[in-house]
Amino acid sequence: MADLYALELDLTLASSTPEPVLELVREHMTPYPDDCAYEDAAFRVLAERGPAYRVGGDCTAALTRTPEGWTLTARQEIHAEVLEDVEQFLTTLTPHHTTAPGPLGSLRFYEDDAPTPITPDPTGRIRFP
C-alpha cells in the first residue's frame, strides 16, 4: 500500500508578497534533475512534472504574474512522510494569500474519492488531518 496524496493548489498571492517568499516558491517549483535520485535531493513541494504514479493525471506547477499579484496553481503527488514539510511551505504562503477566507487548494489520499480542502487555522497555520 502506498501513502500518496494528490495535492492541488489554486491561490492568489498579493502583489506585496516579499521577494524572498516568491523566491521560495520558485525554488520549490524547480524540477529535480533527470539524473538525481529522489532520496538525494532536498525535498521540493512543487518539483514533480509529468504523470503521477498513483493519483492519476499529471504533476504540474505554475506561478503567474497578474494585475492583483501572483497566481500559484499546482497539482502534485506527495508522499505521507513529507506532509509536515508541505504544511510548513503552505504556512509560509498564508499571510500573503489574498482570497480569504477560503481554501488554498485540496489534499486527497490516493484511495479516497473526495478531497479535503486546505484551509489555514485561525493563526494562519496549515495542518493536515
Backbone torsions as a table, in degrees:
resi	resn	phi	psi	omega
1	MET	NA	132.7	179.3
2	ALA	-95.0	147.9	176.1
3	ASP	-107.1	71.7	-176.7
4	LEU	-115.9	148.4	-179.5
5	TYR	-129.5	147.4	169.9
6	ALA	-93.0	120.5	177.1
7	LEU	-106.7	121.5	177.2
8	GLU	-122.1	127.9	-180.0
9	LEU	-119.7	141.8	174.0
10	ASP	-153.8	93.0	-175.7
11	LEU	-141.1	156.8	178.8
12	THR	-111.8	127.0	175.6
13	LEU	-99.3	141.1	-177.9
14	ALA	-62.2	153.9	176.9
15	SER	-64.2	-20.0	178.8
16	SER	-86.6	5.6	178.9
17	THR	-56.9	124.9	-178.1
18	PRO	-62.0	147.3	-179.8
19	GLU	-55.8	-39.1	177.8
20	PRO	-60.5	-32.3	177.4
21	VAL	-70.9	-43.8	177.7
22	LEU	-63.4	-37.6	178.3
23	GLU	-65.6	-37.0	176.1
24	LEU	-61.7	-43.5	178.1
25	VAL	-61.3	-47.9	-179.9
26	ARG	-60.6	-39.8	178.7
27	GLU	-62.2	-43.6	180.0
28	HIS	-70.6	-19.1	178.1
29	MET	-85.8	-13.9	-177.6
30	THR	-65.6	119.0	-179.8
31	PRO	-62.5	151.5	174.9
32	TYR	-67.9	144.6	175.3
33	PRO	-61.7	148.5	-179.2
34	ASP	-59.2	-31.8	-176.4
35	ASP	-94.2	14.2	-176.4
36	CYS	-103.1	127.4	174.1
37	ALA	-74.2	140.3	-178.0
38	TYR	-51.1	-40.9	-177.3
39	GLU	-69.6	-21.0	-175.8
40	ASP	-87.4	-11.0	-174.8
41	ALA	-107.7	151.8	172.2
42	ALA	-65.3	139.8	-177.1
43	PHE	-65.0	135.2	175.5
44	ARG	-125.5	122.4	-174.1
45	VAL	-59.5	-38.5	-170.6
46	LEU	-113.4	25.7	-170.9
47	ALA	-86.4	-21.8	-174.6
48	GLU	-70.7	142.0	175.5
49	ARG	-135.9	150.4	176.9
50	GLY	93.7	-168.2	-175.1
51	PRO	-61.3	136.5	174.5
52	ALA	-75.6	148.5	-176.2
53	TYR	-71.7	-48.6	-174.1
54	ARG	-122.7	-28.5	-170.3
55	VAL	-86.7	-2.5	-179.8
56	GLY	81.0	161.3	179.1
57	GLY	72.1	-166.1	-178.3
58	ASP	-111.8	152.2	173.3
59	CYS	-90.1	128.4	-177.7
60	THR	-141.9	167.5	171.8
61	ALA	-164.1	136.7	178.8
62	ALA	-147.8	136.8	173.4
63	LEU	-117.7	117.3	-173.4
64	THR	-122.4	133.1	176.4
65	ARG	-75.9	134.4	178.1
66	THR	-131.7	168.3	176.8
67	PRO	-60.0	-28.7	-179.7
68	GLU	-85.8	-15.4	-177.0
69	GLY	151.7	-114.0	-176.6
70	TRP	-137.8	139.6	173.6
71	THR	-110.8	127.3	176.5
72	LEU	-112.2	117.8	174.8
73	THR	-122.8	139.5	-178.7
74	ALA	-159.0	153.7	170.7
75	ARG	-139.3	119.7	-175.9
76	GLN	-135.7	156.7	173.0
77	GLU	-105.1	120.6	-172.1
78	ILE	-117.6	137.1	175.8
79	HIS	-83.7	147.2	-177.7
80	ALA	-56.8	-35.8	-175.5
81	GLU	-69.2	-11.6	178.9
82	VAL	-110.0	9.4	-179.1
83	LEU	-59.6	-35.3	177.7
84	GLU	-64.0	-38.7	176.8
85	ASP	-64.4	-38.7	178.0
86	VAL	-65.4	-42.8	176.7
87	GLU	-57.1	-45.9	-179.6
88	GLN	-63.2	-44.2	179.1
89	PHE	-59.6	-49.2	-178.1
90	LEU	-68.1	-33.6	176.7
91	THR	-63.1	-33.0	176.1
92	THR	-64.6	-31.8	-177.8
93	LEU	-83.8	-25.7	-171.6
94	THR	-58.5	-35.6	179.3
95	PRO	-65.5	-16.8	-176.3
96	HIS	-105.4	-2.3	180.0
97	HIS	-73.2	125.9	-173.9
98	THR	-96.3	-13.3	-179.3
99	THR	-95.8	79.7	-176.1
100	ALA	-117.2	148.8	-14.2
101	PRO	-77.8	154.3	179.6
102	GLY	167.1	161.6	-179.0
103	PRO	-71.4	152.7	174.5
104	LEU	-86.6	-17.9	-177.0
105	GLY	164.2	-147.3	-178.9
106	SER	-147.9	160.2	177.2
107	LEU	-131.2	132.0	-179.2
108	ARG	-135.8	123.0	171.9
109	PHE	-62.3	138.6	-170.2
110	TYR	-58.4	-25.1	179.6
111	GLU	-88.9	-11.0	-178.0
112	ASP	-85.2	152.0	178.4
113	ASP	-83.8	-37.8	-173.7
114	ALA	-110.7	140.1	176.8
115	PRO	-81.7	161.5	174.4
116	THR	-105.4	127.9	178.4
117	PRO	-62.6	143.9	175.4
118	ILE	-97.8	108.1	-177.1
119	THR	-128.3	133.5	178.0
120	PRO	-65.3	148.3	173.1
121	ASP	-76.2	178.1	-177.0
122	PRO	-58.3	-22.7	178.5
123	THR	-87.3	-4.7	-178.8
124	GLY	93.4	1.5	-178.4
125	ARG	-86.0	143.8	175.3
126	ILE	-97.1	129.7	176.9
127	ARG	-137.7	125.2	177.9
128	PHE	-86.6	146.2	179.6
129	PRO	-65.9	NA	NA
